[in-house]
């Protein structure tokens, strides 16, 4: 996989003064830095003098001047002719990457575009059907005729529950709207799941049930706290510019203290610790015990923000009936009602929460230290830093997948209650929310039909369907997989691959003809015999989902190949401009969906371009917090222009959602307002009509914001989401997070004998393999030719392992919840009961990796990159979802680690790196 050695280009052409300029944003992490694309025909070139190039700079530039690297240049086809493109951070942007800065990933994004002379040459370019186990190019009509006929057949003969969709949740609005309209509205299947979970649902339910809006904060809030508590991620490693341009300057200039909770000390954690912050080295999955222990100390020492608690948290005994019904979220007939019936999770106000937490033995500091592996001294120090008795300290909380992908409900619920003790939640610089992974491009074109899910348990409402378990049970006959690797990305991935193999390649009914009728008849026989037909919609042929199991492969057009929109981690909406032609016959996902849906006989898919999809989806964005753009479309129609074109005027600064319509004379001046849209747009006639104007919003749930009297304007935005917590009362809920809900599973799964935790995550250089970085960047493939595993020196010494050794991480006891079932008791989903009732089976898995011995990782814990295409760490993760939320525990992999030899990189330092990541 690795290149023998990487020799970079040493020259790049400069754009001439007449180069076309497009605005876009990075396609990788959720921060979505703003970029400019300079495009001009091959054969032309700008000069070194300022008046000879589009940058208006003299080259070479001085030290630390802005220059163009070879990684920022490529050649594309545009309007059928070859063009140079140079893609650089937008130095003129007024938000996010304030100086035009970029991460290592974004700085190389020009290498993402299709170029047949570069590693992107393997882009999918034509639809294909598998014949004699070989994918053969076919026409769009043939591929979609087969897909449509098989879909209709499955729906008629096996029901919509047998027609499954596994799709990304994060991509562009135009695509996610089209996909969910077909799958959830017209087909109306419950066999539906997003790319990163086995079932739809709250990713961080405890945070949501407390009343926090998941993406309520702006980046201004992250940089204007006194203490920033970060759980389960290092923003430097995963959201670099959020760290470099917002958090790190606040540490340097404002003396902000950062507390970071991780099982390994990253560069960001080390920097925070070296600058007065704190690193809490927690064992995977034990965060809730840590947060409750910190909360207990704060309460014991009267360090809670009593005034905030009195004014902004719910009380069961209040005259306003704040917590009596539906967890403060309305009547009991709600989608979270099945959790509330457990009874033990709801606190009846602060005093009830206080009594509960002081009575739980696991949260006594010495016991909590034993469970979490965090020292008593560190727990006390964290409580001291977070205590806020006088309410003057601005404390913000942020979290990500290391938190909720290990002990989903309890970790998020305990974090929410800890935040409330400190007065965090609904004021500038005092915000709780996710930092995010992918960008936010989800707009639903249909509602999930939860009433069709087979999973029902006594005393609780139906769970959303666990799609992986549904496949394992043999109930899926047709699977549409869009933009994700499914198996390698799910828990217990090697076992799931075996199931797919049996249902597709292992079925005797295989296509041996390119005659449409024969293809359809053969695949109908497979379906009727218990097998499964797979359609994979992708930009590259992914192994194994596309390369091995897909019967039909559909080539998608992606970033830079169509006009698209989405929002970043602070709800900032931007247009991602089209600047080159898609390769071959590749089409955007919305186009593929429209053509397929019409062949199935569904109406309303006559979109002429991506803007038409964007505008149709606007009204369905109104219920979302992260990309409500309905008012922008309303304004565009008033101005008689396309909504995409209005959004283009906002450039790389964009506009922070929800977009609101207010009276033309209204002045929005909340802290951070200057980042909500470009300065040039604030007084522009482009955002004004009929006495109204549109504005962006710096943060949600801003209790100090006095809304204008006519704040509904001409388009509705829920005022509660703007100024109060998302609960019935508008006040936050106290949540209990008892350890015994999780302890039976934790005790069963935790390392035994000589096992280690084999946890996983991202690193700075490799954001995610499903994109282009790990396989199609020569420098990256040279530096990381294999997956790696970080291991503590004591653990390495006991196993005779040195840096550069090839190791095997393996387990013979990976638990898998094996079948869909209906329960009779509310506790039937508790792990010990599932095991007793025969619903758990144990599978085996193993992965190889190159050892990196480092004290940065906690003793007893090892760490791998999470989505390596050939050595997926998720193979060792348990496939047993959190019983409260139906979300996976990807970070709880466990296995034995042993040396199997020396890698070729141990003594040849041309490839691989064994350097520590915790050096400041």
N, C-alpha and C positions, 0 to 999 in steps of 0.2 A: 504493500500500500504506500510505503514511503518513497519519495524521490531519493535517488542515491545522494545527491546534494543539490542544493538550491542555488542557482546563479541568477540573481535578479537582473532585470533590465537596468541599464545605467543612463537612459535618456528618455525623456517624455516630451512630446510636442506641446507648445503653448497655444491656447486658443487665440485665433485672430480677433481683431476688434469687432468684426461682424458676426462672431459666433452667436448662435441662438442660445438663450438661457432659459432653463426650466427650473422650477422649484420642486423639491421632493423632500422626503424624510428617510432616515435610516430604516431598513427593513428588519433589523434584528431586535434588540431589547425594547422594553416598553417605554424607555425615555424618549425614543424617536427624535434624535437630533435633526435639525434642519440642514439641508444640503442644496447646493446649486449644481445643476448639470449644464456644462458648456458643450455644445454640439456643433460640429462643422464638417464639411465634406473632406474625405481623404484626398490628399494632393495639395491641401492648403495648410498653412502653419503661421502662427503669430511670431513676432520678433521679440528679442530680448529687451528692447527699449519700451518704456512705459506707454508711449503712444503707438506701439506696434502690437500690443496684446490686450485681451479683454480684461485682464486683471488690473491694467493701468499701473503696473509695477515695473521697475527696472530689475532685470535678472542678470547675474545671481543676486538674490536678496541678502541682506545682512544677517548676522547671527540671530537665531530664533525668529527670523522673518518667515512670512507665509510662502511656502514653496509647493510645488506639485511633485508628488512621488510617483514612481512607475505603477504602484498599486492603485493610484487614483485615475489611471488612464486605461482605456480599452477602445476597441473598434466594434461598431455595431452596424446593422442594416437599418436605415430609416428611410421610409418612402421608397424602398426597393434599391437604395444605393448605399455604399459603405460610407460611414461617418466616424470621425473621432469623437469620443466623449471623454471629458474630464469631470470627475464628480468630487467636489470638495465641500467641507463644512461651510455653511453660510455665515460669513463674518458679519453680515448686516442683520442677522436675526435678532429679535428683541426678547426672546425667551429660550428656555431650555439650554442649549449650548451657546451661552451668551457671547463668547468670543469666537465662535466658529470652530470650537474644539470638537474632538471626536474620540471615540474609543478605538482600540486596535481593530475591532470588527468593522465599525463604520468607516474607518479610514481606508479599508480595503474593499468597500462595497462595489466599486467599479468592476471588480473581478467577478461579481455575481452575475453580470449580464452575459447573455449567450454570445459566444465567439467560437466558431468551429476550429480555430487554431489553438484554443486554450482548454483547460480541464473541464469547462462547461460544455464541451462538444457532445456529451452524452445526454443532453436535454431531450426529452420526449418531443417528437415532432409530428407524429401521425397516430391516429387511433389504431389499435391492434387487437386481434382476437387470437387466442391460443389454439393452435391446430397441431396435432401430433406433438404436444408439449412444447411447441415453438410459437412465440408471439409473432404473428404475421401482420404487416400493415394492411389496413382496409380503409374504406371510405367512412366519413362521419355518418352517413345515412345507414350503412350496414351495421356499424357498431351500435348506434343508438336504436335502430330497429330491433336488434336482438335484445338490447337492454330493456326497451319498452315492452316488447312481447313477453319476455320472461317476468318482468315486473307485474304485468297484468295477470299472467297465469298464476303467479304465487299469491297475489292478492285475492284472486277468485277461489283458488283451490286450497290455500293454506292459511289465509287471513293476513291482515296487515301486521300482526305480531310476528310473522315469519319473514317480513321484509325489513331489513335492518339498515341503519345509517350510522356510520362512525365518521365524524367530521371535525375539523378544527373549529374552535370557538372564537379565535382571535383574529382571523385574517381580515380582509377588507369588507366594509359594510355591504357593498353591492353583492358580494359573493355569499356572505353568511345569510343575508336576507333571502336570496334566491334559493339556497340549499334548504333552509328551514321552512320556507314556504312549501316546497315540494314534499319534504319528508314529514313535517308536522301538521301542516294544514291540509294538503290535498290527499296524501296517502294516510296521514294521521296514525303513524306507527309509534308504539311505546318502545320499540326495539331501537332506541336512539341514544347515543352517548357522544360526549365531546371527546376531543383527542386525548385529554389528560385524566379521564375518570371513567369508571365503569358505568356510571349512571348520572343523569342530570340531577342537580341539586346545589345547595349552598356549599361553596368551597370552604368558607370559613363561617360556619353556621353560628358559632358562639358569638362572634363579633356582630353578625347581623341580628341575632335575637336580642342582643343587648341594646340594639337600636342605632349602631354606628353605620354610616354609609361607607361601603368598602373603599371607594376611591374619592372620598370627600375632600382630602387634603390637596393643596397645591404645593409646588416645590418651594414657594415662598415660606410656607409653614415649616417645612423640613429644615430650613436655614434660619429660622427665627424662634427656636426653642432654647431654653436653658439646659434642658436634658432631653436627649433623644434616645429612646429605648428601641433597639432593633432586634427582632426575634426571627431566627431562621434564615438569614441571608446576610451577605456582605455586599452592600451597594457598590463598593469599588470593584469587586470581581464580576458582578452581574448587571450593574446599572451605572457604568463608570462615570458618565458625565453628571449624573445626579450627585455622585460623590465629589467629583473634581470641581464642579462649578457651583455647588450649593452647600453640601454638607461640610467638606473639608475647609472651605473658606470660613464657615461659621465656627469651626473648631479653632482655626488659627486667629481670627480677628475678633470674634465675639466670645471666645472661651467656652463655647458650647461643649458639654460633656456627653459623650456617646457611650451607652451600655450596649454591648453586642452579645447575643446568645447563640452559640454554635458549638458543635463537638470538635472543631478544629480551629486553630488560630490562623486566620487569613491575614493578608496584608492590611486590610481595612481594620480588622480587630486589633492588630498589633499597633497600628497608628493611633487608634482611639485610646488604647491603654497607655501608650507613651505620652499622650496629651491630656492626662487627667481623667480619662474614661475608665471603663471596666469591661473585662472580657469574662463571661460566664461560660465555662467549658462543660456543657451539659451532656449527659448520656442521651442518645437518640430516644425520643418518645416520652421523656420525663419532664418536659417543660412545665406541665400543669402543676406538678408537685413543687417545682422551683417558684413559680409565680405565686402560688398560694402561700408558700412559706414566706416569701417577701411581703405579701399582703398581710400576713398574720403579724409579722414584726412591726409593720407600719401601724396596724391597729393597736397592738399592745403598747406602743409608745405614743399613741395619740398623734400620729403624723399624718393622718388623713386630712384632706381638704373638706372640712366640715361644712363650710358655707356652700360649696358647690354641691355636696351630697344632699344638703337640705333643699336646695333650689332646683336641682336638675336630675335627681334620681327618683325612681318610682317607690311608692309606699303603699302596701296592701291596705292599710287602715285609713288612707286618705279619703276625703269626701269625694274626690274626683275618680274613685274606683280605678286606681292607676294600674294595679297588677292583678286584679281578681280574675280576669278572663283572658284566655288566649295569650298568656305571656305578655299581656299589655299590648298585644298586636291585633286586637279585635275579638270577635266571638271565637268560640272553641272550634267552630267549623272552618278551620284554616289548614294550610298545607304544613304548618309546623305543629299542629295539634297532636300528632302522634308522638312527638317528643314530650310535650307537656304532660301527657298522661302518665309518664313515669313518676311524676310527683316530686321526686327527690332532686330535680334539677332547678326548680324555680324558688328563688328567695323572695319572701314577702317584705321587701324593703331592706334598708341597710342594717337595722338591728337584727333581723333574722339572718342575714348574711354573716354578720359579725359573730353571732352565737354559733352558727354552723362552722365557720372556719376555725374558731378557737377550740372547737370540740373534736376536730379531725386529727387523729394521731399522726397521719402521714405528713402533716404540714408543720409539726413541731420541728424546729430547726435542725436538730441532730438527725432525726429520721429522714427529713427531706434531703439533707446532705448525703446520707447513705444511699438514697434512691437515685439522686441526680448526679452524684459524683462531683458536685460543686462544693467547695469548702465552706465551712460555717462562716469564716471571715468574709468571704466574697458575698455570701447571702446577706450578711449584716451590712456590708458596705453598699450593696444595691438598695437595700431598704432605706439607708441613710440618704443616698443620693436622690431617691424618689419621694421621700417624705416632704410634705407640703402643707404643714399645719396652718400657716398664715395665708395660703392660697396665692402667694406672690410669684412662686416659681412656675415658669412655663414648661410643662412636660408634654412631650409628644411621643406617640408610640407608632411603630411601623413593623410590619411582619411580612413574611413570605413563606415559601413552600417548605422550608425546613421546620417551620412551626406546624402547619396544618396537614402536611403529608407524612406525619408520624403518629400523632394522636389527635385526630382531627377535631372532634367536638370539644374535648376537655382542654386542649391547648388553647383554642381560640376563646372559649368561654372564660377560662382563668385569666387570660391576657386582658380581656375586656373588663373584668371586674377589677383587676389591678390598676388599669388605666383610670377607672372611675375614682378610685381612692385618691389618686394624685390630682384630680381636677382636670383630667384630659378629656377632650371630646367635642367641644362646640364653640371654640374661640380661636382667634388667630394665634398660631404658634403652639396650640394645644390640641392637636388633631390626632386621631387614631385612623389607621387605614393600611391597606396593602401597599407595598412598593411595586408589585406586579412582576409578571414574566413577559408574556407576549403583549403586543399592543392591543387596544380594545376596539375591535371591529365587529362586535356581535350585535346584530339587530335581528330579532326573531320574526320570521314570517308566519309563525303559527305557534299555538300553545301545546305544551306537552300533554298528551292524553293519559294522565296518571291513573284514571279509573280503569284503564286496560292492563295495568301491570299485574302480574300474577302473584307478586309478593305481598302477603297480608299476614299480619301478626296480631294476636289477641290484644285488645285494648288500645290498638294503634291504627292509624290510617295506613293506606298502602304505601310501601316504599316505591320509589321510581325503580324501573327494571334494571337489574344488574346485567348489562349486555354481555359481558364476558361469561357470566354463569349461564345465561340463556343460550349462548353458543355452545358451551360445554355440554349443556343438557340436550343438544341436538335439535333445538327448535327453530333455528334460523335456516331459511332456504335460499335467501338472496341477501347479499351484503354489499352495500355501496360505501366504499372507503374513500374519503376525500381529504387529501393533504395531510396524512399522518401515517405513522408506521405501525399503528395499532399494537401488534404483538410485542415487539421489542420495547415499546413505550409503556406497556402495562406490567403489573406485578405478576410474578411467577411466569415470566414471559416464555420460557422454553417449553413449559407444559402447554401453554396456549398455542404455541406454534405446532405442537404435535396434534392438537385437536384440529386446527385448520388443515393440516396435511391430510388427515383422515377424511375430512369432509369434502375436500377438493381433489387433490391428486390421488388420494387413496380410493376414491369412488370409481367403479368400473366404467361409468359413462363419461368418456372423454371425446372431445370434438376431433374428427378426422377429415373434415370437409370444410371448404369455404362457401358452400352453397347455403344461403341464409336459412332456408326451411330445414335443412339437415342439422345445422347448428342449433336452431331453436328446439327441434325435436329431441336431440341428444341431451341438451341441458334440461329440458322438461323431465326426461327420464332420471337424470341425476337428482333433481329436486324431489321427485316422487319417491325415490329410493332412499331418502334421508340425507342426501348430500347437500352441498351448498354451492351456489354460483356467486362469484366475486367480481365486482367492477371496481377498479382502482383508478381514481382521477388524480393525476400528479404532474409534477414538473420533471422529475427524474424517476427512473425505474428503481424502486426501492426493494431491497432484499430483506425479508422474504415476501412481503405482501404483494408486490407487483411482479417481481421476477419469478416467483415460484407458484403463487396461489391464484393470481388474478386470471379470470377467463377473458375479460375485456379490460384494456388499458386506454384511458382517455387523456390526451396531452393538454395540460392547462397552461394558459398564459399568466404571467405573474408580475411582480414589481417592475415598473418601468415600461411594461408592454401594454398598459391600459391605464386610463384615468381611474384612480381609486381613491377612497377616503377611509380614514379611521382616526381614533383618538389615542393619546398617550396616557401615561400613568397619572396625569393630573387633569384628565378629561379634555385635553387640547386637541381640537379637530383640525386636520390639515388635508389638503389635496396632494396626492402623490401622482405627479404628472406622468403621462405617457411620453417617452422620448425615443423609443425605438420599436421596430417591428418584432412581434413574437416569432420564434423560430418555426419554420415549416407551417403546419396547419394547426398549431396550438391555439386554443381559444380560451378566453377568460371563463371562470367557473360559472358565472351568471349566464353566459351564452350557452354553455353546454346544458345547464339546467333547463333553460327555456326551450331549447330544441327537443330535449328528452321529454319534458312535460307535455308539450304539444303532441308528440307522437303517442303519448298515453291518453290523449283526449282531454287534458285539463285546459281550462281557459284562463286568460289573463296574463299570458307570458309573451305578449307581443312587444317586448322592450326593443327600442331602436338602438339604444346605446347605454353605457353604464350610468349616465346621468339620469335616465328614465327609471332605472332600478333604485338609485339613490333617492330620488324624489318620492317614489312609491313607498319606500321604507320609512319615510320621515315620520308618519303618524304612529308607526310601531316603535319609534325611538322614544316616544314621549314617556313611556313608563320606565325608561332606563336612567340611571344616574350618570353613567360615564360617557354617553354620546347622544344626548337628547338635542337633535339639530332641527327639530320641526320648525322652529321660528326662522331659521336661516332659509329654509325652502319657501316659507311664507313670504319672506322679504324678497327673495329672488323672483318669485312670481309677480309680486307687486312691481318690480323693476323690469319685468319682461325679459329676463335673462335666465340662462341655465343656472341651476344651483351650484354646479361644479365651477362655473365661471365666476360666480360671486365668491365662492370659497377660495378660488385661485388668487383673488385680490388680497387675501389675508396673508399670503406668502407662507414662509416657514414659521412665522409666529403663530398663525392660526387664530382660533377663538376657543376660549375655554367653555365647555358645556356645563350645565345646560344653557343653550342660547335662549335668552329671554327677550320678550317684547315689552318695552316700557315707554312711558310718555317721552316725547322728544326732548323735553327740558330736564328730565331726571338725570342727576349726577350720581354715578356709582363710584364711591371712593373708599371702599373697604381696603384694609391692608393687602397689598399684592395686586391691587386693581391694575397697576401699570403693565402687568404681564398678561392681562386677559385678552388683549388684541393689539395689533400694531398701532403705533401712535398715529400714523397717517390715516387710519380707518376711523378713528374716534369721531372726527368731525366731518367725515366724508358723507356725501349724499347717497353713496352706495348702500348705506345701512339705514336710510330714513325713508319713510313713506306714510302718508295719511296722518301726520302728526305723531307718529311712533318712530322708535329706533330699536335696533337690537343691540344687546350687550352680552358679554361673557361674564362668568362668575368665578371669582378667585377660589372659593371653597364652598362646600355644602355645609349645612347645619351650623351656620354662623349665627349664634344666638344674639350677638350684639348688633346685627344688621337690622335696622328698622326699615322694613319693606315699604315701598311707596304705596299709597292708599289704593291705587289702581294697578297693583303689581301683576294682576292677571293679564293686563294689556289686551292684546287681540288674540293671544295664544296662551293656553293654560300651562302653567308650571306649578306643581304641588308646593305650596308655601311651606309645608312642614319640612320637606326635604331641604329647604333653603335655610331654615332658621332653628329647627328643633330636631330632636332624635326621631328616628323612624319607628315610633311605637304609637300605640293608641293614645297615650297621654302626652306624647311629645317629650317625655322624660325617659332617661336610660333605665334599663332593667338590670338588677343584680342577679347574677347567675351562679348557681352552685356547680362545682365540677368535682364530684367525689372520685377519688382515686380508684375505688373498688369497681367502678364501671369499666375500667381498663385493666385493672391489675391482674385478672386471671389470664388475659391474653398476653400481657407483658411478661408475667412470670413464665408462661409457656414458651414464648418466642425468644427471650433474652439469651445471650451466649451461655452455653454449658461447657464445662471442662475446658478444652483448649480452643474453643470457638472465639471469634471476634465479631463485633458489629461490623458489617460491611455496608456502610452507608454511602450516599452518593450525592452528586450535585454538579453544578456548572463551575467552570473556571473562566477567567477573563478572556484568554485567547480563543477558547472554543465555546461559542455560545450555545449552539445546538446542531447536532449532526443532520437533522432533517432538513436544514437549510443547506448552505454550500460550504461552510467554513472548514469542517474537519476533513472532507474528502476532496475538495477542489481548490484548495489554496496550497501551492507547493511548499511555502514556508511552514505552514501549520502541519501539513502531513509529514514534513521532515522532523519537526520538533516533537510531534506526538504521533509516531507511526503505529503505536499500539496503545491500548488503554493502559492507564497507570493505576497503581494502588499505593496510597500513602499509608505508612505503618509506623507506629511509635518505636523508637530504638529498643526499648525493653522487650516489646512483643517480637520485634525482628530478631533480636539476639537469641531469644528462647527458641526460635524456629530456624536459626542458622541462615537468616536472610540478610542480604546486603543490597544497597541501591544498585539497580541494573539487573538484578536477578529476575528470572521469569518465574512467576508464581501461579498456582492454581487456587482459586477460591471456590469452595464447593460445599454443598449441603445435601443431606439425604432426608431432611425433615422440614421441607417448605410446605406450610399448611395451605390448602386450597378449599374454599367453600365450593362444593362440587355441584350443587343442584339448586334449582329454584324450588321453593317450598312455601307452604302456608303454615303459619304457626298458630297455636292456641293460647299462648301465654305471652305477656308483654316482654318477658325476659328470654324468649326463644332465640333471639339473635345474640345473646351473650355467648362469648366464645366457648366457655366451659360447657354450656348447654348444647351448642351446635356439635361439639365433639362427642358428647354423651349420646346425642340422638343420631349419630352416624352421618352428619352432613359435612364432615371434614375428612379429606384425604391428604396424604403426604406424598409430595413429589420430590424428585432430585433435580439438581442443576449444578452447573459448574461454568466458570469463566476464567480466562487467563488474563494476566496483566503484568506489567513491568513494575517492580518494587521501587518506591521512593521512600527511604528511611528518613523520617523527620520528626522532631519533637513537637512540631506544629499540631499534629493530630493527637487527640487524647489517648492515653494508654487504655487498651481494651477496645479501641475503635480503629477501624481502617476506613479509607475514603477512596472512592472511584469516581471517574467521570460518569455521568448518569445515562447517557444515551449513545454510547459508542456503537456504531453500526454492526460490528462483528463480535463485540464482547459486552453485551448489555448487562449492566449492574442489576437491573430490575429482575433478572432471572432469579436472584436470591431473595427477592422481597416477597413477603407473604401475600397470597391472593385471598385475603379475608378483609372485607371492607369494615370501616368503623360502623358499628351497629346502629349508631344514632344518625349518621349522615350518609351512609352508603358510599363513602369516599375511601380511596386506597391509602395504605400506609407505606408508601414507596421507600421511606428512609429507614425502615426497620429490617433491612437485610442482615442476615446472620450466616456465618459459615466458617469452616476451617480454612486456614491459609497455609499453604506449604510451598516450599521451593521445588521447582521441577527442572531447574537448570539455569544457565546464564543467558541473558538476552544478548543479541549482537551489539547492543548499545552500551553495554556495561563499560567497555574500555575504548569504544570509538565514539568520541564526543561530537561527531558530525551530526548525529540525530539524537533526539530525546534530551531531556534536561532533568537533572536531579536536584536542582537548586531549591532551597527553602522558600516558601511563599510568605513567611511571617517576619521577614526582615524589614525594618523601617529605616 
